Amino acid sequence: MWLCLMHPEVREFYVDRERVVREGIAHLRAAWAAHPEDRALTDLIAEFTAHDEEFARLWAERDVKVNGRGRKVIRHPEVGVIAVHFEVLMPLQDPDHRLVIHRAADEESQSALERLCAR
């Protein structure tokens, strides 16, 4: 979220940026609800709210629907459009941790990822 909101060069990275930001905010709100005493998280949310009008607007909607899987499409500056499926896994023994798995959504994206790995 920090990169997506605070760095202008990343703003156009996601093809469907508003959906990605909206989902990220829902995850952030769920984390904040689970740990309202976390000062670093509260300060981060305050920073986002103060510096990003879009974040402030979406945060005010109070959406906490967390999506554990889905699809994201990104614009990579060197290999073009890459579509990935993602899944968020939470260990039963430590539900505060997340493991996010991304995999190519189609052959063109797989090829683009392979070109990046070959670099």
N, CA, C and O atoms as CSV, one atom per row, in Angstrom:
chain,resi,resn,atom,element,x,y,z
A,1,MET,N,N,0.816,-1.185,0.000
A,1,MET,CA,C,0.000,0.000,0.000
A,1,MET,C,C,0.863,1.254,0.000
A,1,MET,O,O,0.562,2.225,-0.694
A,2,TRP,N,N,1.934,1.226,0.780
A,2,TRP,CA,C,2.776,2.405,0.870
A,2,TRP,C,C,3.345,2.771,-0.498
A,2,TRP,O,O,3.286,3.933,-0.899
A,3,LEU,N,N,3.889,1.801,-1.212
A,3,LEU,CA,C,4.430,2.079,-2.546
A,3,LEU,C,C,3.334,2.574,-3.480
A,3,LEU,O,O,3.522,3.553,-4.201
A,4,CYS,N,N,2.218,1.912,-3.466
A,4,CYS,CA,C,1.121,2.243,-4.380
A,4,CYS,C,C,0.585,3.657,-4.137
A,4,CYS,O,O,0.197,4.344,-5.082
A,5,LEU,N,N,0.562,4.088,-2.887
A,5,LEU,CA,C,-0.015,5.393,-2.566
A,5,LEU,C,C,0.993,6.532,-2.549
A,5,LEU,O,O,0.661,7.651,-2.940
A,6,MET,N,N,2.208,6.271,-2.109
A,6,MET,CA,C,3.145,7.348,-1.832
A,6,MET,C,C,4.187,7.595,-2.920
A,6,MET,O,O,4.937,8.569,-2.846
A,7,HIS,N,N,4.241,6.733,-3.919
A,7,HIS,CA,C,5.236,6.908,-4.980
A,7,HIS,C,C,4.550,7.134,-6.321
A,7,HIS,O,O,3.914,6.223,-6.851
A,8,PRO,N,N,4.671,8.336,-6.874
A,8,PRO,CA,C,3.993,8.667,-8.131
A,8,PRO,C,C,4.306,7.702,-9.280
A,8,PRO,O,O,3.437,7.425,-10.107
A,9,GLU,N,N,5.539,7.190,-9.337
A,9,GLU,CA,C,5.892,6.297,-10.448
A,9,GLU,C,C,5.177,4.955,-10.377
A,9,GLU,O,O,5.140,4.226,-11.369
A,10,VAL,N,N,4.614,4.619,-9.236
A,10,VAL,CA,C,3.904,3.349,-9.076
A,10,VAL,C,C,2.403,3.527,-9.315
A,10,VAL,O,O,1.681,2.539,-9.447
A,11,ARG,N,N,1.936,4.749,-9.371
A,11,ARG,CA,C,0.491,5.012,-9.509
A,11,ARG,C,C,-0.124,4.328,-10.719
A,11,ARG,O,O,-1.265,3.873,-10.645
A,12,GLU,N,N,0.589,4.242,-11.818
A,12,GLU,CA,C,0.039,3.643,-13.043
A,12,GLU,C,C,0.457,2.190,-13.228
A,12,GLU,O,O,0.215,1.604,-14.283
A,13,PHE,N,N,1.076,1.612,-12.219
A,13,PHE,CA,C,1.567,0.241,-12.292
A,13,PHE,C,C,0.423,-0.762,-12.450
A,13,PHE,O,O,0.528,-1.703,-13.237
A,14,TYR,N,N,-0.670,-0.565,-11.705
A,14,TYR,CA,C,-1.810,-1.470,-11.774
A,14,TYR,C,C,-2.816,-0.991,-12.807
A,14,TYR,O,O,-3.173,0.187,-12.830
A,15,VAL,N,N,-3.271,-1.891,-13.654
A,15,VAL,CA,C,-4.246,-1.546,-14.681
A,15,VAL,C,C,-5.559,-1.118,-14.029
A,15,VAL,O,O,-6.158,-0.128,-14.451
A,16,ASP,N,N,-6.016,-1.843,-13.012
A,16,ASP,CA,C,-7.241,-1.518,-12.284
A,16,ASP,C,C,-6.862,-1.010,-10.893
A,16,ASP,O,O,-7.163,-1.640,-9.879
A,17,ARG,N,N,-6.204,0.129,-10.873
A,17,ARG,CA,C,-5.626,0.667,-9.642
A,17,ARG,C,C,-6.654,0.883,-8.544
A,17,ARG,O,O,-6.397,0.538,-7.391
A,18,GLU,N,N,-7.809,1.445,-8.872
A,18,GLU,CA,C,-8.781,1.723,-7.817
A,18,GLU,C,C,-9.211,0.437,-7.110
A,18,GLU,O,O,-9.333,0.427,-5.885
A,19,ARG,N,N,-9.440,-0.632,-7.845
A,19,ARG,CA,C,-9.823,-1.902,-7.217
A,19,ARG,C,C,-8.701,-2.416,-6.320
A,19,ARG,O,O,-8.956,-2.883,-5.210
A,20,VAL,N,N,-7.462,-2.331,-6.796
A,20,VAL,CA,C,-6.313,-2.800,-6.009
A,20,VAL,C,C,-6.183,-1.983,-4.724
A,20,VAL,O,O,-5.967,-2.543,-3.649
A,21,VAL,N,N,-6.314,-0.667,-4.834
A,21,VAL,CA,C,-6.223,0.193,-3.657
A,21,VAL,C,C,-7.387,-0.092,-2.715
A,21,VAL,O,O,-7.198,-0.179,-1.502
A,22,ARG,N,N,-8.581,-0.236,-3.265
A,22,ARG,CA,C,-9.764,-0.529,-2.448
A,22,ARG,C,C,-9.575,-1.836,-1.668
A,22,ARG,O,O,-9.882,-1.897,-0.477
A,23,GLU,N,N,-9.071,-2.876,-2.335
A,23,GLU,CA,C,-8.836,-4.155,-1.664
A,23,GLU,C,C,-7.723,-4.024,-0.619
A,23,GLU,O,O,-7.816,-4.595,0.468
A,24,GLY,N,N,-6.683,-3.277,-0.951
A,24,GLY,CA,C,-5.595,-3.059,0.004
A,24,GLY,C,C,-6.076,-2.332,1.245
A,24,GLY,O,O,-5.658,-2.654,2.357
A,25,ILE,N,N,-6.949,-1.356,1.064
A,25,ILE,CA,C,-7.504,-0.623,2.197
A,25,ILE,C,C,-8.367,-1.543,3.053
A,25,ILE,O,O,-8.332,-1.452,4.280
A,26,ALA,N,N,-9.131,-2.417,2.432
A,26,ALA,CA,C,-9.951,-3.370,3.197
A,26,ALA,C,C,-9.060,-4.272,4.047
A,26,ALA,O,O,-9.378,-4.541,5.205
A,27,HIS,N,N,-7.951,-4.739,3.485
A,27,HIS,CA,C,-6.997,-5.555,4.251
A,27,HIS,C,C,-6.387,-4.732,5.391
A,27,HIS,O,O,-6.254,-5.216,6.515
A,28,LEU,N,N,-6.022,-3.492,5.088
A,28,LEU,CA,C,-5.433,-2.620,6.101
A,28,LEU,C,C,-6.428,-2.350,7.227
A,28,LEU,O,O,-6.057,-2.352,8.401
A,29,ARG,N,N,-7.675,-2.122,6.874
A,29,ARG,CA,C,-8.702,-1.868,7.886
A,29,ARG,C,C,-8.909,-3.108,8.758
A,29,ARG,O,O,-9.086,-2.985,9.970
A,30,ALA,N,N,-8.889,-4.292,8.160
A,30,ALA,CA,C,-9.036,-5.529,8.930
A,30,ALA,C,C,-7.858,-5.704,9.894
A,30,ALA,O,O,-8.047,-6.113,11.040
A,31,ALA,N,N,-6.654,-5.396,9.432
A,31,ALA,CA,C,-5.469,-5.486,10.302
A,31,ALA,C,C,-5.571,-4.481,11.441
A,31,ALA,O,O,-5.253,-4.799,12.587
A,32,TRP,N,N,-6.012,-3.276,11.125
A,32,TRP,CA,C,-6.148,-2.232,12.142
A,32,TRP,C,C,-7.222,-2.598,13.166
A,32,TRP,O,O,-7.057,-2.334,14.357
A,33,ALA,N,N,-8.334,-3.212,12.705
A,33,ALA,CA,C,-9.396,-3.634,13.622
A,33,ALA,C,C,-8.896,-4.714,14.577
A,33,ALA,O,O,-9.303,-4.760,15.738
A,34,ALA,N,N,-8.015,-5.581,14.084
A,34,ALA,CA,C,-7.463,-6.647,14.921
A,34,ALA,C,C,-6.406,-6.117,15.902
A,34,ALA,O,O,-6.165,-6.722,16.946
A,35,HIS,N,N,-5.782,-4.987,15.559
A,35,HIS,CA,C,-4.699,-4.433,16.386
A,35,HIS,C,C,-4.837,-2.911,16.512
A,35,HIS,O,O,-3.956,-2.174,16.069
A,36,PRO,N,N,-5.927,-2.439,17.108
A,36,PRO,CA,C,-6.137,-0.978,17.189
A,36,PRO,C,C,-5.092,-0.261,18.041
A,36,PRO,O,O,-4.947,0.957,17.940
A,37,GLU,N,N,-4.371,-0.992,18.868
A,37,GLU,CA,C,-3.336,-0.381,19.717
A,37,GLU,C,C,-1.994,-0.240,19.004
A,37,GLU,O,O,-1.062,0.347,19.553
A,38,ASP,N,N,-1.889,-0.763,17.811
A,38,ASP,CA,C,-0.624,-0.722,17.057
A,38,ASP,C,C,-0.355,0.708,16.595
A,38,ASP,O,O,-0.984,1.185,15.650
A,39,ARG,N,N,0.567,1.385,17.251
A,39,ARG,CA,C,0.864,2.788,16.976
A,39,ARG,C,C,1.441,2.975,15.572
A,39,ARG,O,O,1.081,3.926,14.879
A,40,ALA,N,N,2.332,2.079,15.149
A,40,ALA,CA,C,2.941,2.213,13.816
A,40,ALA,C,C,1.875,2.110,12.726
A,40,ALA,O,O,1.901,2.864,11.753
A,41,LEU,N,N,0.950,1.187,12.888
A,41,LEU,CA,C,-0.118,1.026,11.901
A,41,LEU,C,C,-1.043,2.239,11.904
A,41,LEU,O,O,-1.436,2.721,10.842
A,42,THR,N,N,-1.388,2.729,13.078
A,42,THR,CA,C,-2.234,3.919,13.188
A,42,THR,C,C,-1.552,5.128,12.554
A,42,THR,O,O,-2.198,5.915,11.861
A,43,ASP,N,N,-0.248,5.277,12.788
A,43,ASP,CA,C,0.501,6.389,12.192
A,43,ASP,C,C,0.558,6.267,10.674
A,43,ASP,O,O,0.465,7.270,9.966
A,44,LEU,N,N,0.709,5.055,10.175
A,44,LEU,CA,C,0.741,4.826,8.726
A,44,LEU,C,C,-0.594,5.218,8.091
A,44,LEU,O,O,-0.624,5.877,7.052
A,45,ILE,N,N,-1.679,4.816,8.712
A,45,ILE,CA,C,-3.009,5.172,8.208
A,45,ILE,C,C,-3.190,6.683,8.221
A,45,ILE,O,O,-3.754,7.243,7.281
A,46,ALA,N,N,-2.724,7.348,9.267
A,46,ALA,CA,C,-2.806,8.824,9.340
A,46,ALA,C,C,-1.993,9.468,8.225
A,46,ALA,O,O,-2.430,10.445,7.618
A,47,GLU,N,N,-0.802,8.918,7.953
A,47,GLU,CA,C,0.037,9.446,6.870
A,47,GLU,C,C,-0.659,9.300,5.523
A,47,GLU,O,O,-0.689,10.243,4.733
A,48,PHE,N,N,-1.218,8.126,5.260
A,48,PHE,CA,C,-1.935,7.898,4.000
A,48,PHE,C,C,-3.122,8.857,3.872
A,48,PHE,O,O,-3.342,9.440,2.810
A,49,THR,N,N,-3.874,9.014,4.945
A,49,THR,CA,C,-5.058,9.869,4.922
A,49,THR,C,C,-4.679,11.326,4.640
A,49,THR,O,O,-5.371,12.027,3.902
A,50,ALA,N,N,-3.583,11.762,5.232
A,50,ALA,CA,C,-3.151,13.152,5.061
A,50,ALA,C,C,-2.570,13.431,3.682
A,50,ALA,O,O,-2.701,14.544,3.173
A,51,HIS,N,N,-1.931,12.440,3.070
A,51,HIS,CA,C,-1.207,12.682,1.822
A,51,HIS,C,C,-1.881,12.140,0.570
A,51,HIS,O,O,-1.407,12.406,-0.534
A,52,ASP,N,N,-2.961,11.396,0.703
A,52,ASP,CA,C,-3.577,10.808,-0.484
A,52,ASP,C,C,-5.096,10.944,-0.388
A,52,ASP,O,O,-5.740,10.287,0.430
A,53,GLU,N,N,-5.648,11.797,-1.226
A,53,GLU,CA,C,-7.086,12.068,-1.219
A,53,GLU,C,C,-7.892,10.806,-1.523
A,53,GLU,O,O,-8.938,10.568,-0.919
A,54,GLU,N,N,-7.399,10.004,-2.460
A,54,GLU,CA,C,-8.101,8.765,-2.808
A,54,GLU,C,C,-8.164,7.826,-1.603
A,54,GLU,O,O,-9.212,7.245,-1.322
A,55,PHE,N,N,-7.043,7.678,-0.891
A,55,PHE,CA,C,-7.030,6.826,0.297
A,55,PHE,C,C,-8.031,7.337,1.316
A,55,PHE,O,O,-8.817,6.559,1.856
A,56,ALA,N,N,-8.012,8.639,1.586
A,56,ALA,CA,C,-8.912,9.217,2.582
A,56,ALA,C,C,-10.372,8.943,2.222
A,56,ALA,O,O,-11.175,8.599,3.089
A,57,ARG,N,N,-10.708,9.096,0.953
A,57,ARG,CA,C,-12.087,8.857,0.502
A,57,ARG,C,C,-12.471,7.392,0.689
A,57,ARG,O,O,-13.541,7.087,1.216
A,58,LEU,N,N,-11.586,6.480,0.253
A,58,LEU,CA,C,-11.900,5.051,0.353
A,58,LEU,C,C,-11.852,4.562,1.806
A,58,LEU,O,O,-12.648,3.703,2.188
A,59,TRP,N,N,-10.944,5.087,2.611
A,59,TRP,CA,C,-10.868,4.702,4.026
A,59,TRP,C,C,-12.174,5.067,4.735
A,59,TRP,O,O,-12.653,4.319,5.587
A,60,ALA,N,N,-12.739,6.207,4.383
A,60,ALA,CA,C,-13.983,6.672,5.011
A,60,ALA,C,C,-15.162,5.759,4.700
A,60,ALA,O,O,-16.166,5.795,5.412
A,61,GLU,N,N,-15.066,4.946,3.661
A,61,GLU,CA,C,-16.150,4.018,3.325
A,61,GLU,C,C,-16.236,2.846,4.296
A,61,GLU,O,O,-17.258,2.162,4.351
A,62,ARG,N,N,-15.172,2.608,5.063
A,62,ARG,CA,C,-15.137,1.589,6.117
A,62,ARG,C,C,-15.326,0.159,5.612
A,62,ARG,O,O,-15.895,-0.674,6.318
A,63,ASP,N,N,-14.864,-0.128,4.420
A,63,ASP,CA,C,-14.965,-1.475,3.861
A,63,ASP,C,C,-13.936,-2.387,4.523
A,63,ASP,O,O,-12.756,-2.044,4.591
A,64,VAL,N,N,-14.374,-3.538,5.006
A,64,VAL,CA,C,-13.455,-4.499,5.615
A,64,VAL,C,C,-13.537,-5.865,4.941
A,64,VAL,O,O,-13.032,-6.852,5.476
A,65,LYS,N,N,-14.160,-5.925,3.788
A,65,LYS,CA,C,-14.254,-7.190,3.063
A,65,LYS,C,C,-12.866,-7.574,2.562
A,65,LYS,O,O,-12.297,-6.894,1.708
A,66,VAL,N,N,-12.328,-8.656,3.092
A,66,VAL,CA,C,-10.987,-9.097,2.732
A,66,VAL,C,C,-11.102,-10.195,1.692
A,66,VAL,O,O,-11.811,-11.183,1.881
A,67,ASN,N,N,-10.387,-10.003,0.589
A,67,ASN,CA,C,-10.416,-10.961,-0.516
A,67,ASN,C,C,-9.152,-11.806,-0.459
A,67,ASN,O,O,-8.048,-11.281,-0.608
A,68,GLY,N,N,-9.301,-13.096,-0.247
A,68,GLY,CA,C,-8.150,-13.977,-0.111
A,68,GLY,C,C,-7.592,-14.487,-1.417
A,68,GLY,O,O,-6.551,-15.144,-1.430
A,69,ARG,N,N,-8.260,-14.198,-2.514
A,69,ARG,CA,C,-7.749,-14.603,-3.822
A,69,ARG,C,C,-8.341,-13.709,-4.894
A,69,ARG,O,O,-9.381,-13.078,-4.705
A,70,GLY,N,N,-7.654,-13.673,-6.019
A,70,GLY,CA,C,-8.150,-12.837,-7.097
A,70,GLY,C,C,-7.146,-12.725,-8.231
A,70,GLY,O,O,-6.282,-13.582,-8.416
A,71,ARG,N,N,-7.285,-11.656,-8.972
A,71,ARG,CA,C,-6.452,-11.424,-10.157
A,71,ARG,C,C,-6.033,-9.959,-10.155
A,71,ARG,O,O,-6.825,-9.072,-9.837
A,72,LYS,N,N,-4.780,-9.722,-10.514
A,72,LYS,CA,C,-4.270,-8.362,-10.678
A,72,LYS,C,C,-3.568,-8.293,-12.028
A,72,LYS,O,O,-2.937,-9.253,-12.471
A,73,VAL,N,N,-3.690,-7.157,-12.657
A,73,VAL,CA,C,-3.019,-6.917,-13.934
A,73,VAL,C,C,-2.124,-5.699,-13.746
A,73,VAL,O,O,-2.579,-4.629,-13.340
A,74,ILE,N,N,-0.841,-5.885,-14.051
A,74,ILE,CA,C,0.131,-4.806,-13.876
A,74,ILE,C,C,0.761,-4.436,-15.208
A,74,ILE,O,O,0.789,-5.226,-16.152
A,75,ARG,N,N,1.266,-3.205,-15.253
A,75,ARG,CA,C,2.017,-2.724,-16.420
A,75,ARG,C,C,3.482,-2.677,-16.023
A,75,ARG,O,O,3.900,-1.789,-15.279
A,76,HIS,N,N,4.251,-3.616,-16.510
A,76,HIS,CA,C,5.686,-3.603,-16.194
A,76,HIS,C,C,6.389,-2.756,-17.249
A,76,HIS,O,O,6.117,-2.911,-18.440
A,77,PRO,N,N,7.292,-1.862,-16.834
A,77,PRO,CA,C,7.918,-0.946,-17.795
A,77,PRO,C,C,8.789,-1.633,-18.837
A,77,PRO,O,O,9.055,-1.045,-19.884
A,78,GLU,N,N,9.240,-2.853,-18.587
A,78,GLU,CA,C,10.131,-3.514,-19.539
A,78,GLU,C,C,9.479,-4.643,-20.321
A,78,GLU,O,O,9.837,-4.871,-21.477
A,79,VAL,N,N,8.524,-5.360,-19.717
A,79,VAL,CA,C,7.947,-6.529,-20.413
A,79,VAL,C,C,6.468,-6.374,-20.711
A,79,VAL,O,O,5.854,-7.289,-21.260
A,80,GLY,N,N,5.888,-5.249,-20.366
A,80,GLY,CA,C,4.494,-4.996,-20.708
A,80,GLY,C,C,3.508,-5.494,-19.660
A,80,GLY,O,O,3.825,-5.575,-18.473
A,81,VAL,N,N,2.320,-5.821,-20.117
A,81,VAL,CA,C,1.228,-6.205,-19.227
A,81,VAL,C,C,1.429,-7.631,-18.723
A,81,VAL,O,O,1.718,-8.547,-19.492
A,82,ILE,N,N,1.267,-7.794,-17.413
A,82,ILE,CA,C,1.368,-9.103,-16.769
A,82,ILE,C,C,0.123,-9.295,-15.911
A,82,ILE,O,O,-0.173,-8.477,-15.040
A,83,ALA,N,N,-0.598,-10.377,-16.162
A,83,ALA,CA,C,-1.764,-10.722,-15.345
A,83,ALA,C,C,-1.367,-11.863,-14.416
A,83,ALA,O,O,-0.772,-12.853,-14.843
A,84,VAL,N,N,-1.700,-11.710,-13.154
A,84,VAL,CA,C,-1.387,-12.756,-12.177
A,84,VAL,C,C,-2.631,-13.095,-11.361
A,84,VAL,O,O,-3.473,-12.240,-11.086
A,85,HIS,N,N,-2.717,-14.362,-10.987
A,85,HIS,CA,C,-3.684,-14.801,-9.980
A,85,HIS,C,C,-2.938,-14.759,-8.662
A,85,HIS,O,O,-1.752,-15.081,-8.604
A,86,PHE,N,N,-3.633,-14.360,-7.595
A,86,PHE,CA,C,-2.990,-14.356,-6.287
A,86,PHE,C,C,-3.875,-15.075,-5.281
A,86,PHE,O,O,-5.093,-15.171,-5.434
A,87,GLU,N,N,-3.214,-15.572,-4.253
A,87,GLU,CA,C,-3.921,-16.204,-3.146
A,87,GLU,C,C,-3.189,-15.834,-1.864
A,87,GLU,O,O,-1.961,-15.886,-1.801
A,88,VAL,N,N,-3.953,-15.461,-0.847
A,88,VAL,CA,C,-3.395,-15.079,0.437
A,88,VAL,C,C,-3.634,-16.231,1.409
A,88,VAL,O,O,-4.772,-16.638,1.641
A,89,LEU,N,N,-2.540,-16.752,1.975
A,89,LEU,CA,C,-2.634,-17.847,2.938
A,89,LEU,C,C,-2.289,-17.328,4.323
A,89,LEU,O,O,-1.382,-16.511,4.483
A,90,MET,N,N,-3.021,-17.808,5.325
A,90,MET,CA,C,-2.788,-17.411,6.713
A,90,MET,C,C,-2.494,-18.662,7.537
A,90,MET,O,O,-3.344,-19.549,7.621
A,91,PRO,N,N,-1.320,-18.755,8.142
A,91,PRO,CA,C,-1.011,-19.921,8.968
A,91,PRO,C,C,-1.944,-19.992,10.182
A,91,PRO,O,O,-2.199,-18.979,10.834
A,92,LEU,N,N,-2.444,-21.173,10.477
A,92,LEU,CA,C,-3.333,-21.347,11.620
A,92,LEU,C,C,-2.655,-20.993,12.933
A,92,LEU,O,O,-3.294,-20.454,13.837
A,93,GLN,N,N,-1.374,-21.289,13.044
A,93,GLN,CA,C,-0.639,-21.030,14.279
A,93,GLN,C,C,-0.290,-19.557,14.470
A,93,GLN,O,O,0.005,-19.133,15.588
A,94,ASP,N,N,-0.321,-18.777,13.397
A,94,ASP,CA,C,0.033,-17.363,13.489
A,94,ASP,C,C,-0.779,-16.558,12.473
A,94,ASP,O,O,-0.250,-16.158,11.436
A,95,PRO,N,N,-2.056,-16.318,12.763
A,95,PRO,CA,C,-2.934,-15.674,11.777
A,95,PRO,C,C,-2.595,-14.218,11.460
A,95,PRO,O,O,-3.215,-13.624,10.578
A,96,ASP,N,N,-1.615,-13.627,12.170
A,96,ASP,CA,C,-1.196,-12.265,11.838
A,96,ASP,C,C,-0.239,-12.230,10.654
A,96,ASP,O,O,0.011,-11.164,10.092
A,97,HIS,N,N,0.294,-13.373,10.274
A,97,HIS,CA,C,1.193,-13.446,9.123
A,97,HIS,C,C,0.404,-13.813,7.868
A,97,HIS,O,O,-0.634,-14.472,7.930
A,98,ARG,N,N,0.922,-13.370,6.741
A,98,ARG,CA,C,0.292,-13.674,5.454
A,98,ARG,C,C,1.369,-14.147,4.486
A,98,ARG,O,O,2.478,-13.614,4.460
A,99,LEU,N,N,1.030,-15.141,3.705
A,99,LEU,CA,C,1.872,-15.586,2.610
A,99,LEU,C,C,1.059,-15.363,1.345
A,99,LEU,O,O,-0.011,-15.947,1.178
A,100,VAL,N,N,1.565,-14.519,0.457
A,100,VAL,CA,C,0.849,-14.203,-0.773
A,100,VAL,C,C,1.556,-14.907,-1.919
A,100,VAL,O,O,2.757,-14.736,-2.129
A,101,ILE,N,N,0.795,-15.697,-2.653
A,101,ILE,CA,C,1.327,-16.434,-3.795
A,101,ILE,C,C,0.766,-15.803,-5.065
A,101,ILE,O,O,-0.444,-15.624,-5.203
A,102,HIS,N,N,1.657,-15.473,-5.983
A,102,HIS,CA,C,1.257,-14.951,-7.291
A,102,HIS,C,C,1.687,-15.957,-8.352
A,102,HIS,O,O,2.777,-16.524,-8.275
A,103,ARG,N,N,0.829,-16.174,-9.337
A,103,ARG,CA,C,1.194,-17.030,-10.465
A,103,ARG,C,C,0.607,-16.430,-11.741
A,103,ARG,O,O,-0.425,-15.760,-11.715
A,104,ALA,N,N,1.281,-16.684,-12.838
A,104,ALA,CA,C,0.843,-16.118,-14.112
A,104,ALA,C,C,-0.582,-16.568,-14.427
A,104,ALA,O,O,-0.940,-17.727,-14.220
A,105,ALA,N,N,-1.383,-15.639,-14.928
A,105,ALA,CA,C,-2.778,-15.932,-15.244
A,105,ALA,C,C,-2.977,-16.452,-16.666
A,105,ALA,O,O,-4.032,-16.998,-16.986
A,106,ASP,N,N,-1.964,-16.282,-17.519
A,106,ASP,CA,C,-2.085,-16.730,-18.907
A,106,ASP,C,C,-0.688,-16.938,-19.498
A,106,ASP,O,O,0.320,-16.628,-18.862
A,107,GLU,N,N,-0.646,-17.462,-20.713
A,107,GLU,CA,C,0.644,-17.774,-21.341
A,107,GLU,C,C,1.488,-16.538,-21.599
A,107,GLU,O,O,2.706,-16.574,-21.426
A,108,GLU,N,N,0.856,-15.443,-22.010
A,108,GLU,CA,C,1.608,-14.217,-22.278
A,108,GLU,C,C,2.259,-13.699,-20.998
A,108,GLU,O,O,3.401,-13.240,-21.017
A,109,SER,N,N,1.540,-13.773,-19.905
A,109,SER,CA,C,2.088,-13.324,-18.625
A,109,SER,C,C,3.203,-14.248,-18.165
A,109,SER,O,O,4.205,-13.788,-17.618
A,110,GLN,N,N,3.037,-15.539,-18.380
A,110,GLN,CA,C,4.092,-16.485,-18.022
A,110,GLN,C,C,5.366,-16.175,-18.802
A,110,GLN,O,O,6.466,-16.192,-18.248
A,111,SER,N,N,5.207,-15.896,-20.073
A,111,SER,CA,C,6.349,-15.553,-20.920
A,111,SER,C,C,7.024,-14.273,-20.420
A,111,SER,O,O,8.252,-14.200,-20.367
A,112,ALA,N,N,6.231,-13.272,-20.056
A,112,ALA,CA,C,6.788,-12.011,-19.547
A,112,ALA,C,C,7.553,-12.247,-18.242
A,112,ALA,O,O,8.628,-11.683,-18.039
A,113,LEU,N,N,6.999,-13.077,-17.366
A,113,LEU,CA,C,7.684,-13.382,-16.106
A,113,LEU,C,C,8.987,-14.138,-16.350
A,113,LEU,O,O,9.987,-13.898,-15.673
A,114,GLU,N,N,8.972,-15.041,-17.307
A,114,GLU,CA,C,10.197,-15.775,-17.645
A,114,GLU,C,C,11.261,-14.837,-18.190
A,114,GLU,O,O,12.442,-15.004,-17.886
A,115,ARG,N,N,10.860,-13.843,-18.999
A,115,ARG,CA,C,11.823,-12.857,-19.500
A,115,ARG,C,C,12.426,-12.061,-18.348
A,115,ARG,O,O,13.618,-11.752,-18.361
A,116,LEU,N,N,11.619,-11.733,-17.368
A,116,LEU,CA,C,12.134,-10.997,-16.200
A,116,LEU,C,C,13.112,-11.874,-15.410
A,116,LEU,O,O,14.154,-11.390,-14.967
A,117,CYS,N,N,12.789,-13.132,-15.233
A,117,CYS,CA,C,13.680,-14.039,-14.487
A,117,CYS,C,C,14.997,-14.250,-15.218
A,117,CYS,O,O,16.031,-14.449,-14.581
A,118,ALA,N,N,14.974,-14.211,-16.515
A,118,ALA,CA,C,16.187,-14.454,-17.305
A,118,ALA,C,C,17.165,-13.276,-17.228
A,118,ALA,O,O,18.341,-13.429,-17.555
A,119,ARG,N,N,16.700,-12.138,-16.810
A,119,ARG,CA,C,17.555,-10.937,-16.759
A,119,ARG,C,C,18.624,-11.047,-15.763
A,119,ARG,O,O,19.419,-10.121,-15.606
